[in-house]
Amino acid sequence: MSDSLDAADRQRFAGSYAHRKSALSHLAYGVSSTPRATQNPVAIAVERGEGAHVVDVDGNRYIDYALGYGPLILGHTPPSVIAAIQDELGRGLRTASVHRGEAELAELIAACVPSAEQTSFVSTGTEAIQLALRVARAATGRVKIIKFRANYHGWADGIHVGNAIGQDGASALGQDPQAAQSVTLLDWGDAGQVEAVLDASFAAVIVEPAAINGGCFEPPAGFLERVRTATQRCGALLIFDEVITGFRLALGGAQERYGVTPDLSVLGKALGAGLPISAVSGSRAAMEILSSGRLMHRGTFNGNPLSVAAAIACLKVLQAERGEIYPRMEGFAAQLCGFLNDEAVRRGVPVRARQAGAAFQIFAANGPVETLRDTAKVDKDKTLVFTGALLRQGVMTLPRGLCYLSSAHSLADIEATEAAIAVAMETMARSTTA
Ligand SMILES: Cc1ncc(COP(=O)(O)O)c(C=O)c1O
């Protein structure tokens, strides 16, 4: 939260400032996930969502590219998802019961995602990563894991390391330093490193197939293919973390887009259209340890009927409208990135955007950012200034500049966003010359 007492901001966001002040008295840090507090100039308190828009407690309306940190692929009020949730509510909550929806959803996922012959459900991406790693270790009888720098796989101690370029250690205070000892960090995109390091002592290689968290990088040619071959050679499992890319880069996720099929896929976010649900899916062979019941898979909220109903409704829409939804989202992302980059060059403002399918990353940087390694040059503070300038113009991104498209965004939204970008650029140009 900015401490600068900008009078116009204080007025425009008065309700959000007041909310934050009162929330801090009992809600630790005033938010339920730390990054939400970084929004500039203040963490916006959202009152309601409608389609691709949100309205805050002050009545300000925003075109929303944060989309709940990714899940809201159909926007905030997709009619069939809302109807499915309401219908499910009418039958009681039935938490932790066996019900028909969970098998129906697993079958739908199998129809959409190439690797997904069998599926197990949990509630969050972090849990699903934990489950996938456990499956890999149990299936291979090995412990070591290869992870890539600046890939993010949730916040559990055993994998929450090397989340940014130049920071190879634990990524949060309070982590058990022993927990990630079996993790070897390599550079994402460098298949040669994997080929040199991977041997029959490793249980798995886990990878964000497109490095969205690192700044929206699509995989270099041959990278995923070579990692696939190397894991097969050593009998290690290949795990695609598709928590972001699943159902977003294509109906079948990154594995469909890039034509490389992993042994295990971790799905989350867009799967539930906004309700908490995640999954580990995989080939029959890779999932045998789970499907035989030999590996313990627990969780009170796993496969809860409300989330399952939302996910079934979501996948049915994506399946039925895939030919229209994916090209449109990707086209809009390309239009916005093209506009932003052209404006930035024309005005000499050091802000750029990178696209990966229906996601893009805006950042301020002192120099070109062509590779994941270059993200060390990103100026995080200036990026927050730019996303704050967009917010004042009615465009909400993730504070760190990551943006998602939904099927609910319209051409009018994209054009209004271009106008907002132009004004935000002007502000940046003024602040860099001042
Ligand atoms: C690629 C990836 N994996 C895993 C996770 C963790 O998911 P969750 O926040 O649902 O625990 C995230 C969250 O952003 C993610 O981006």
The ligand as an SDF file (V2000), in Angstrom:
LIG
                    3D

 16 16  0  0  0  0  0  0  0  0999 V2000
    1.8000  -22.6090  -11.8340 C   0  0  0  0  0  0  0  0  0  0  0  0
    1.1960  -22.6280  -10.4570 C   0  0  0  0  0  0  0  0  0  0  0  0
    1.2520  -23.7510   -9.7480 N   0  0  0  0  0  0  0  0  0  0  0  0
    0.7130  -23.8380   -8.5170 C   0  0  0  0  0  0  0  0  0  0  0  0
    0.0840  -22.7570   -7.9400 C   0  0  0  0  0  0  0  0  0  0  0  0
   -0.5140  -22.8530   -6.5670 C   0  0  0  0  0  0  0  0  0  0  0  0
   -1.8970  -22.8200   -6.6640 O   0  0  0  0  0  0  0  0  0  0  0  0
   -2.7940  -22.3330   -5.4170 P   0  0  0  0  0  0  0  0  0  0  0  0
   -2.5730  -20.8690   -5.2650 O   0  0  0  0  0  0  0  0  0  0  0  0
   -4.1900  -22.6870   -5.8190 O   0  0  0  0  0  0  0  0  0  0  0  0
   -2.3320  -23.1080   -4.2280 O   0  0  0  0  0  0  0  0  0  0  0  0
    0.0100  -21.5620   -8.6520 C   0  0  0  0  0  0  0  0  0  0  0  0
   -0.6540  -20.3740   -8.0820 C   0  0  0  0  0  0  0  0  0  0  0  0
   -0.6420  -19.2990   -8.5990 O   0  0  0  0  0  0  0  0  0  0  0  0
    0.5830  -21.4870   -9.9430 C   0  0  0  0  0  0  0  0  0  0  0  0
    0.5720  -20.3500  -10.6480 O   0  0  0  0  0  0  0  0  0  0  0  0
  1  2  1  0
  2  3  1  0
  2 15  2  0
  3  4  2  0
  4  5  1  0
  5  6  1  0
  5 12  2  0
  6  7  1  0
  7  8  1  0
  8  9  2  0
  8 10  1  0
  8 11  1  0
 12 13  1  0
 12 15  1  0
 13 14  2  0
 15 16  1  0
M  END
$$$$
